[in-house]
């Protein structure tokens, strides 16, 4: 049931048995709206942003309009130059570093929904045939890994050495940055051993 401003003021006055100034009533209404806004998790109010975690760096910048995290996931990626013939299910890459069986493959000439099936030196066997001549940069993407939200104290205790690198498992909100009191940062642990795309929800 919709309520007008006058009806709301009357209801607050009756309930509290007190009379408030217009400024005070307006402040109370804004605070109530903000509390509802923060309590009710409406899907329309959520936002996804992406970033990059680099090998050896355990920090990830927060977006400028960050309020709260619903989830933080990462996925491994690697890009390299490759060549291949249309109609075959193999490509030749310049380097197989970071490429693993099961990763999704995308790029010019790569078939739809293509996965890595095998790796033999610089020859990569694919799950589908090439839709055209493969040339240029090809991207290999791994599965999403959802990180667990922890406190900074947990992160410092569980991962005291930033030189110990592996696949990140946890994250915490770390900040504000000393150079800007309004900027927050995420800290992940352990320190990434490779480059990952990060998706914040």
Secondary structure, 3 states (H helix, E strand, C coil): CCCCHHHHHHHHHHHHCCCCCHHHHHHHHHHHHHHHHHHCCCHHHCCCEEEEECCCCCEEECCCCCCCCCCEEEEEEEEEEEEECCCCCEEEECCCCCCCCCCEEECCCCCCCEEEEEEECCEEEECCCCCCCEEEEEEEEEEEEECEECCHHHHHHHCCCCCCEECCCEEEEEEEECCEEEEEEEEEECEECCCEEEEEC
